[in-house]
Amino acid sequence: MNIRSLTRGDGGVIGAAVLLFIASFLSFRSYDCGNSLGCPKEPSGWKAELFPALPSIFLAGIIAAGLIVAARFQPEGRKVLGIGLDQWGSVLAVSAAWSSLWTIFGGPDVDQISPGVGQILALIANLLLATIALLTPRTPALKAPLMGAPQAPSPYGMGPNQGYGYPAQGAGQPGPYGAQQQPYGAQAPQAGPAQAHQPAAAAPAPQHDAGQPAAPAGDFAPFWFAVPVNRPLYGEDGSPSPIAELVPGTWYLAVDQRGQALVAQTQDGRRGVLQDTTGIQRG
């Protein structure tokens, strides 16, 4: 489990679940007994006399948050009864918010009984949970990573102070595809000692023939690359279900080559096979 897979929306969901858990231990109802000495004790959401408030309001919301967060650590495309875990969680979150709303307006019709602080906080937490769950897939700000990529030296010979997702110094940024593109099998020529003082214009430009086969696996050297469009990353075990999705505008590290496919490493450390390598931009 890698917490770097969590999004800002997931952080909001977790916060709402924590607030809901705290509210379950606070008074669910408030009694106004005046000067009477026989005022009953204010019950929390865990009291059996308030059933089904506990499963329909508190537990439903907490379980919904757990399903939404758990979906981030599952392979993409995995479903339960044809529905994704995050979708199950969203439906359950809406159900908990609906129950909380009607509990506020449909409580006992007694002048001395009013909603307690726990009941009010539960309504706020469930409304917040349902709103974030529904908006996260459609809001770029909520889909952004909760934590940034680690700033650590690359294990493949890159310079220091270069975080994951960026090529070596001097490489271009992912931009309009067709600029600075090189086939992933081609390698830049190395200048020898006798050529070090020659003008750069005298160096021959690298040639590539599209009909030539890819470089042998033994000659492969890790490199950074970017994709022109969203492309799935499959497991190294040959599983048909994607484990991640590569998106344009981000540099990924190719660590191995399998025929025309590449073994790539994502920002959160997952490795998989990129089967479609057409049009990739090499850093």
C-alpha positions as CSV (number, residue, x, y, z in Angstrom):
1,M,0.0,0.0,0.0
2,N,1.4,3.3,-1.1
3,I,-0.1,6.5,0.4
4,R,1.2,8.5,-2.5
5,S,-1.7,7.0,-4.5
6,L,-4.1,9.1,-2.4
7,T,-5.7,12.2,-3.8
8,R,-6.8,15.5,-2.2
9,G,-10.3,14.2,-2.4
10,D,-9.3,11.1,-0.5
11,G,-7.8,13.3,2.2
12,G,-11.1,15.2,2.6
13,V,-13.0,11.8,2.8
14,I,-10.6,10.6,5.5
15,G,-11.1,13.9,7.4
16,A,-14.9,13.6,7.2
17,A,-14.8,10.0,8.4
18,V,-12.7,11.0,11.5
19,L,-15.2,13.8,12.3
20,L,-18.0,11.3,12.0
21,F,-16.3,8.8,14.3
22,I,-15.8,11.5,16.9
23,A,-19.5,12.6,16.6
24,S,-20.7,9.1,17.3
25,F,-19.5,9.4,20.9
26,L,-21.1,12.8,21.5
27,S,-24.7,13.4,22.6
28,F,-27.1,12.5,19.8
29,R,-30.0,14.1,21.5
30,S,-30.3,17.1,23.8
31,Y,-32.9,17.3,26.6
32,D,-34.3,20.5,28.0
33,C,-35.5,19.6,31.5
34,G,-35.4,23.1,33.0
35,N,-35.0,22.8,36.7
36,S,-36.1,19.2,36.9
37,L,-33.8,16.8,38.7
38,G,-35.0,13.8,36.7
39,C,-33.4,14.7,33.4
40,P,-32.3,11.7,31.4
41,K,-28.7,11.3,30.4
42,E,-28.0,12.4,26.8
43,P,-27.3,9.3,24.7
44,S,-24.6,8.9,22.1
45,G,-24.9,7.3,18.7
46,W,-23.8,3.9,20.2
47,K,-26.9,3.6,22.4
48,A,-29.2,0.7,21.5
49,E,-32.3,2.9,22.1
50,L,-31.3,5.0,19.1
51,F,-31.1,2.1,16.6
52,P,-30.8,2.2,13.6
53,A,-28.9,5.6,13.9
54,L,-25.6,3.8,14.4
55,P,-25.5,1.6,11.3
56,S,-27.4,4.0,9.0
57,I,-25.6,7.2,9.9
58,F,-22.2,6.6,11.6
59,L,-21.1,3.1,10.4
60,A,-22.5,3.7,6.9
61,G,-20.4,6.9,6.5
62,I,-17.2,5.4,7.9
63,I,-17.5,2.3,5.8
64,A,-18.2,4.5,2.7
65,A,-14.9,6.4,3.4
66,G,-13.1,3.1,3.8
67,L,-14.3,1.8,0.4
68,I,-13.4,5.1,-1.4
69,V,-9.8,5.1,0.0
70,A,-9.4,1.3,-0.5
71,A,-10.2,1.7,-4.2
72,R,-6.9,3.7,-4.6
73,F,-4.8,0.7,-3.7
74,Q,-6.6,-1.8,-6.0
75,P,-5.7,-2.4,-9.6
76,E,-7.6,-0.3,-12.0
77,G,-10.7,-2.0,-13.3
78,R,-11.2,-4.3,-10.3
79,K,-14.9,-4.3,-9.4
80,V,-17.3,-6.0,-7.0
81,L,-20.6,-7.2,-8.7
82,G,-19.7,-5.0,-11.6
83,I,-19.3,-1.8,-9.6
84,G,-16.0,-0.3,-8.4
85,L,-15.2,0.1,-4.7
86,D,-15.2,3.9,-5.0
87,Q,-18.7,3.8,-6.6
88,W,-20.0,1.6,-3.8
89,G,-18.5,4.1,-1.3
90,S,-20.1,7.1,-3.0
91,V,-23.6,5.4,-3.0
92,L,-23.2,4.5,0.7
93,A,-22.0,8.1,1.5
94,V,-25.1,9.6,-0.1
95,S,-27.3,7.1,1.8
96,A,-25.7,8.1,5.1
97,A,-26.1,11.8,4.4
98,W,-29.8,11.2,3.5
99,S,-30.4,9.3,6.8
100,S,-28.7,12.1,8.7
101,L,-30.8,14.7,7.1
102,W,-34.1,13.0,7.8
103,T,-33.0,12.2,11.4
104,I,-32.5,15.9,12.1
105,F,-36.0,16.9,10.7
106,G,-37.8,13.7,11.7
107,G,-36.8,13.3,15.3
108,P,-39.2,13.0,18.3
109,D,-41.9,15.7,18.2
110,V,-41.3,16.7,21.8
111,D,-40.5,20.3,23.0
112,Q,-37.9,19.1,25.5
113,I,-35.9,17.0,22.9
114,S,-33.6,18.6,20.3
115,P,-30.7,17.4,18.1
116,G,-27.5,17.0,20.1
117,V,-24.0,18.1,19.1
118,G,-23.2,14.6,17.9
119,Q,-26.2,14.5,15.6
120,I,-25.4,17.9,14.1
121,L,-21.8,17.0,13.5
122,A,-22.8,13.7,11.9
123,L,-25.0,15.6,9.4
124,I,-22.1,18.0,8.6
125,A,-19.6,15.1,8.2
126,N,-21.9,13.0,6.0
127,L,-22.8,15.9,3.8
128,L,-19.1,16.7,3.4
129,L,-18.3,13.1,2.7
130,A,-21.0,12.7,0.1
131,T,-20.1,15.9,-1.7
132,I,-16.4,15.1,-1.9
133,A,-17.0,11.6,-3.0
134,L,-19.2,12.8,-5.9
135,L,-17.0,15.7,-7.0
136,T,-13.6,14.1,-6.8
137,P,-13.8,12.2,-10.1
138,R,-14.9,15.4,-11.9
139,T,-12.8,18.0,-10.2
140,P,-9.1,18.3,-11.2
141,A,-8.2,20.0,-7.9
142,L,-9.5,17.1,-5.9
143,K,-7.9,14.5,-8.2
144,A,-4.5,15.9,-7.6
145,P,-2.1,13.8,-5.5
146,L,-2.3,14.3,-1.8
147,M,1.4,14.1,-1.4
148,G,4.1,15.2,-3.9
149,A,6.6,12.9,-5.5
150,P,9.6,12.2,-3.3
151,Q,12.7,14.4,-4.0
152,A,15.4,11.8,-4.0
153,P,18.5,11.0,-6.2
154,S,17.7,8.7,-9.1
155,P,19.2,5.2,-8.8
156,Y,20.0,5.3,-12.5
157,G,22.8,7.8,-12.6
158,M,20.8,11.0,-12.6
159,G,22.2,14.1,-10.9
160,P,21.3,15.0,-7.3
161,N,18.3,17.0,-6.3
162,Q,16.2,15.7,-9.2
163,G,12.9,14.3,-8.0
164,Y,11.1,11.5,-9.7
165,G,9.2,12.4,-12.8
166,Y,11.9,14.6,-14.3
167,P,14.7,13.7,-16.8
168,A,18.3,14.7,-16.5
169,Q,19.4,18.3,-16.8
170,G,19.2,19.6,-20.3
171,A,16.3,17.5,-21.4
172,G,13.1,19.2,-22.6
173,Q,9.8,19.2,-20.9
174,P,6.9,17.1,-22.3
175,G,5.4,19.4,-24.9
176,P,3.9,19.2,-28.4
177,Y,4.7,15.7,-29.5
178,G,7.0,15.7,-32.5
179,A,9.5,18.1,-30.8
180,Q,12.6,16.4,-29.3
181,Q,11.1,13.0,-30.0
182,Q,13.4,10.0,-30.4
183,P,12.5,6.4,-30.8
184,Y,13.1,4.7,-27.5
185,G,15.6,2.2,-28.9
186,A,17.9,5.0,-30.2
187,Q,20.8,6.3,-28.1
188,A,22.6,9.6,-28.3
189,P,26.2,9.4,-29.6
190,Q,28.9,9.8,-27.1
191,A,31.7,12.3,-27.8
192,G,35.2,11.0,-27.4
193,P,38.2,12.9,-26.0
194,A,39.4,14.0,-29.4
195,Q,35.9,15.4,-30.3
196,A,35.4,17.3,-27.0
197,H,36.8,20.6,-28.4
198,Q,35.2,20.4,-31.8
199,P,32.2,22.6,-32.6
200,A,28.8,21.1,-31.9
201,A,27.8,21.6,-35.5
202,A,30.5,19.2,-36.7
203,A,29.0,16.3,-34.8
204,P,26.9,14.0,-37.0
205,A,23.2,13.9,-36.3
206,P,21.9,10.5,-35.1
207,Q,20.2,8.6,-37.8
208,H,17.4,6.1,-37.2
209,D,15.6,3.8,-39.6
210,A,12.1,3.0,-38.6
211,G,12.5,-0.4,-40.2
212,Q,15.4,-1.4,-38.0
213,P,14.7,-3.7,-35.0
214,A,14.8,-2.4,-31.5
215,A,18.1,-2.4,-29.6
216,P,19.0,-5.7,-28.0
217,A,17.9,-6.1,-24.3
218,G,21.6,-6.3,-23.2
219,D,22.3,-2.8,-24.6
220,F,19.3,-1.2,-22.9
221,A,19.9,1.8,-20.7
222,P,17.2,3.4,-18.5
223,F,15.8,6.6,-19.8
224,W,13.0,9.1,-19.1
225,F,10.0,9.3,-21.4
226,A,6.6,10.9,-21.7
227,V,3.4,9.6,-23.5
228,P,1.3,11.6,-26.0
229,V,-2.0,10.3,-24.7
230,N,-3.3,8.3,-21.7
231,R,-2.0,4.8,-21.9
232,P,-2.5,1.8,-19.6
233,L,0.4,0.1,-17.8
234,Y,0.0,-3.6,-17.4
235,G,1.4,-5.9,-14.7
236,E,4.8,-7.6,-15.4
237,D,3.1,-11.0,-14.7
238,G,1.0,-10.7,-17.9
239,S,-2.3,-9.8,-16.2
240,P,-4.9,-8.4,-18.6
241,S,-6.0,-5.7,-16.1
242,P,-4.0,-2.4,-16.0
243,I,-2.3,-1.6,-12.8
244,A,-1.9,2.1,-13.6
245,E,-2.4,4.7,-16.3
246,L,0.4,6.9,-17.8
247,V,-0.7,10.5,-18.5
248,P,0.8,13.2,-20.8
249,G,2.8,15.9,-19.2
250,T,4.7,13.6,-16.7
251,W,8.1,12.0,-17.1
252,Y,8.3,8.2,-16.4
253,L,11.3,6.0,-16.1
254,A,11.8,3.1,-18.5
255,V,13.8,0.5,-16.7
256,D,13.8,-2.5,-19.1
257,Q,12.7,-3.4,-22.6
258,R,10.7,-6.4,-23.7
259,G,10.6,-6.6,-27.5
260,Q,8.7,-3.5,-28.6
261,A,7.3,-2.9,-25.1
262,L,8.9,-1.1,-22.2
263,V,9.0,-1.8,-18.5
264,A,8.1,1.5,-16.9
265,Q,8.1,2.8,-13.3
266,T,5.4,5.2,-12.1
267,Q,5.8,8.1,-9.6
268,D,4.6,5.9,-6.7
269,G,7.1,3.2,-7.4
270,R,4.9,0.7,-9.3
271,R,6.4,-1.1,-12.3
272,G,4.5,-2.5,-15.3
273,V,4.7,-3.0,-19.0
274,L,3.8,-0.3,-21.5
275,Q,2.7,-2.2,-24.5
276,D,2.0,0.8,-26.8
277,T,5.2,2.8,-27.2
278,T,4.3,4.6,-30.4
279,G,4.9,8.4,-30.3
280,I,6.6,8.5,-26.9
281,Q,8.9,11.4,-26.2
282,R,12.3,10.5,-24.8
283,G,13.9,12.8,-22.3
